[in-house]
Amino acid sequence: MAAHRQAMMAREFLREISKIVNFEMQDPRMRMVTITRVEPAPDFKTAKVYFSMLADEKVLADAQRALQDARNFVRAQLRARMKSLRYIPELMFKFDKAIEGSVRISKLIDKVAEERAAAEAARKLAEGTGEVPSGGETDGGEEEDGEEAGGPGDC
């Protein structure tokens, strides 16, 4: 039961902190910050707030510093919104490296796909088929099964 309550409160903290950071804070260092998850401690005295943003290291460090500087403001806003809680947790903002890893993996997959397409095109040219991989047309004007284009079965 405690784990269920902790997960439910994590979702509520995530929703409220996201609203506060995105709509109520005027700091330009936090323009592109996205709150990705919140991990409250079992006693709700502390909570790790993970955020992501696509930026270089300097902008990222500035955003993290701005979030840390604003944590008391965020807590005060949470206190006003979540009046049923006895304690509002101390917030620790941390960069969520999982998003950065996902972007890096996606770029690697795209690179491998491009290399495979280039290798396939080179292989087809070496075999002398004359097929162009991006257009999918043959140099003979015929379809792959040997029938001419525009036959009775074509739509």
Kinemage of the C-alpha trace (Angstrom):
@kinemage 1
@onewidth
@group {chain A} dominant
@subgroup {mainchain}
@vectorlist {calphas} color= white
{ca met a 1} P 0.000 0.000 0.000
{ca ala a 2} L 2.851 2.405 0.802
{ca ala a 3} L 4.429 1.844 -2.621
{ca his a 4} L 1.106 2.662 -4.278
{ca arg a 5} L 0.825 5.908 -2.322
{ca gln a 6} L 4.420 6.804 -3.125
{ca ala a 7} L 3.819 6.272 -6.861
{ca met a 8} L 0.585 8.262 -6.727
{ca met a 9} L 2.303 11.148 -4.933
{ca ala a 10} L 5.215 11.039 -7.400
{ca arg a 11} L 2.737 11.554 -10.261
{ca glu a 12} L 1.059 14.419 -8.408
{ca phe a 13} L 4.403 16.066 -7.608
{ca leu a 14} L 5.442 15.666 -11.249
{ca arg a 15} L 2.259 17.315 -12.501
{ca glu a 16} L 2.440 20.242 -10.088
{ca ile a 17} L 6.185 20.876 -10.345
{ca ser a 18} L 5.925 20.808 -14.143
{ca lys a 19} L 3.191 23.441 -14.046
{ca ile a 20} L 5.196 25.619 -11.670
{ca val a 21} L 8.439 25.400 -13.659
{ca asn a 22} L 6.842 25.827 -17.081
{ca phe a 23} L 4.189 28.450 -16.372
{ca glu a 24} L 4.988 30.358 -13.204
{ca met a 25} L 8.740 30.819 -13.238
{ca gln a 26} L 10.060 33.701 -15.291
{ca asp a 27} L 13.743 32.742 -15.301
{ca pro a 28} L 15.007 32.624 -18.927
{ca arg a 29} L 17.539 29.920 -17.987
{ca met a 30} L 14.646 27.464 -17.633
{ca arg a 31} L 12.925 28.017 -20.978
{ca met a 32} L 13.433 24.527 -22.354
{ca val a 33} L 13.352 22.526 -19.107
{ca thr a 34} L 11.106 19.479 -18.949
{ca ile a 35} L 10.443 17.744 -15.636
{ca thr a 36} L 10.673 14.036 -16.460
{ca arg a 37} L 10.126 12.261 -13.144
{ca val a 38} L 9.973 12.733 -9.386
{ca glu a 39} L 11.205 10.184 -6.867
{ca pro a 40} L 9.941 11.002 -3.376
{ca ala a 41} L 11.505 9.294 -0.373
{ca pro a 42} L 9.185 6.857 1.457
{ca asp a 43} L 8.700 9.378 4.282
{ca phe a 44} L 8.107 12.246 1.778
{ca lys a 45} L 10.737 14.419 3.501
{ca thr a 46} L 12.868 14.634 0.338
{ca ala a 47} L 12.298 14.166 -3.366
{ca lys a 48} L 14.610 13.927 -6.347
{ca val a 49} L 13.218 15.902 -9.279
{ca tyr a 50} L 14.689 14.859 -12.621
{ca phe a 51} L 14.661 17.223 -15.573
{ca ser a 52} L 15.860 17.171 -19.158
{ca met a 53} L 16.686 19.699 -21.813
{ca leu a 54} L 18.467 19.620 -25.130
{ca ala a 55} L 21.325 22.064 -24.698
{ca asp a 56} L 25.070 22.257 -24.298
{ca glu a 57} L 26.835 21.777 -20.981
{ca lys a 58} L 26.947 25.468 -20.051
{ca val a 59} L 23.222 26.068 -20.622
{ca leu a 60} L 22.449 22.834 -18.778
{ca ala a 61} L 24.548 23.880 -15.775
{ca asp a 62} L 22.831 27.300 -15.743
{ca ala a 63} L 19.401 25.648 -15.791
{ca gln a 64} L 20.310 23.284 -12.962
{ca arg a 65} L 21.647 26.188 -10.902
{ca ala a 66} L 18.424 28.155 -11.585
{ca leu a 67} L 16.295 25.197 -10.492
{ca gln a 68} L 18.322 24.750 -7.314
{ca asp a 69} L 18.018 28.478 -6.581
{ca ala a 70} L 14.255 28.328 -7.093
{ca arg a 71} L 13.588 25.190 -5.037
{ca asn a 72} L 12.170 27.160 -2.079
{ca phe a 73} L 9.792 28.985 -4.427
{ca val a 74} L 8.697 25.640 -5.893
{ca arg a 75} L 8.173 24.206 -2.386
{ca ala a 76} L 6.070 27.228 -1.385
{ca gln a 77} L 3.941 26.790 -4.495
{ca leu a 78} L 3.549 23.069 -3.755
{ca arg a 79} L 2.526 23.900 -0.175
{ca ala a 80} L -0.186 26.232 -1.490
{ca arg a 81} L -1.459 23.651 -3.985
{ca met a 82} L -1.185 20.460 -1.937
{ca lys a 83} L -2.686 21.508 1.382
{ca ser a 84} L -3.572 17.986 2.450
{ca leu a 85} L 0.096 17.031 2.859
{ca arg a 86} L 1.719 17.325 6.245
{ca tyr a 87} L 5.198 17.692 4.750
{ca ile a 88} L 6.328 19.206 1.485
{ca pro a 89} L 9.569 17.463 0.566
{ca glu a 90} L 12.945 19.128 0.203
{ca leu a 91} L 13.597 19.137 -3.539
{ca met a 92} L 16.845 18.110 -5.212
{ca phe a 93} L 16.963 18.810 -8.945
{ca lys a 94} L 19.019 16.409 -11.042
{ca phe a 95} L 19.632 16.149 -14.770
{ca asp a 96} L 17.956 13.053 -16.254
{ca lys a 97} L 20.673 11.362 -18.285
{ca ala a 98} L 18.270 8.725 -19.637
{ca ile a 99} L 16.846 11.172 -22.197
{ca glu a 100} L 20.322 12.172 -23.348
{ca gly a 101} L 21.210 8.488 -23.745
{ca ser a 102} L 18.078 7.862 -25.778
{ca val a 103} L 18.925 10.698 -28.158
{ca arg a 104} L 22.471 9.370 -28.550
{ca ile a 105} L 21.204 5.839 -29.272
{ca ser a 106} L 18.708 7.186 -31.800
{ca lys a 107} L 21.485 9.044 -33.630
{ca leu a 108} L 23.617 5.885 -33.681
{ca ile a 109} L 20.730 3.870 -35.129
{ca asp a 110} L 20.188 6.512 -37.835
{ca lys a 111} L 23.902 6.426 -38.682
{ca val a 112} L 23.913 2.626 -38.978
{ca ala a 113} L 20.793 2.736 -41.178
{ca glu a 114} L 22.461 5.257 -43.514
{ca glu a 115} L 25.608 3.112 -43.696
{ca arg a 116} L 23.559 0.008 -44.496
{ca ala a 117} L 21.650 1.842 -47.235
{ca ala a 118} L 24.915 3.080 -48.749
{ca ala a 119} L 26.422 -0.425 -48.597
{ca glu a 120} L 23.308 -1.902 -50.227
{ca ala a 121} L 23.436 0.691 -53.004
{ca ala a 122} L 27.114 -0.063 -53.602
{ca arg a 123} L 26.378 -3.805 -53.686
{ca lys a 124} L 23.590 -3.373 -56.234
{ca leu a 125} L 25.764 -1.209 -58.441
{ca ala a 126} L 28.568 -3.776 -58.214
{ca glu a 127} L 26.178 -6.551 -59.281
{ca gly a 128} L 25.200 -4.495 -62.306
{ca thr a 129} L 21.465 -4.383 -61.661
{ca gly a 130} L 21.383 -0.665 -62.241
{ca glu a 131} L 18.748 -0.154 -59.556
{ca val a 132} L 18.706 3.153 -57.775
{ca pro a 133} L 17.958 2.420 -54.106
{ca ser a 134} L 16.286 5.727 -53.259
{ca gly a 135} L 13.928 5.850 -56.272
{ca gly a 136} L 13.263 2.163 -56.584
{ca glu a 137} L 13.136 2.359 -60.422
{ca thr a 138} L 14.873 -0.015 -62.795
{ca asp a 139} L 16.674 1.089 -65.911
{ca gly a 140} L 14.593 -1.174 -68.173
{ca gly a 141} L 11.180 0.367 -67.433
{ca glu a 142} L 9.789 -2.994 -66.376
{ca glu a 143} L 8.461 -4.175 -63.059
{ca glu a 144} L 10.416 -6.695 -61.030
{ca asp a 145} L 8.309 -9.705 -62.028
{ca gly a 146} L 8.889 -9.030 -65.726
{ca glu a 147} L 5.507 -7.510 -66.643
{ca glu a 148} L 5.429 -4.141 -68.300
{ca ala a 149} L 4.128 -1.203 -66.299
{ca gly a 150} L 0.547 -0.178 -66.974
{ca gly a 151} L -0.827 -3.690 -67.396
{ca pro a 152} L -4.389 -4.705 -66.521
{ca gly a 153} L -3.596 -5.431 -62.855
{ca asp a 154} L -2.072 -2.018 -62.134
{ca cys a 155} L -4.044 0.593 -60.241
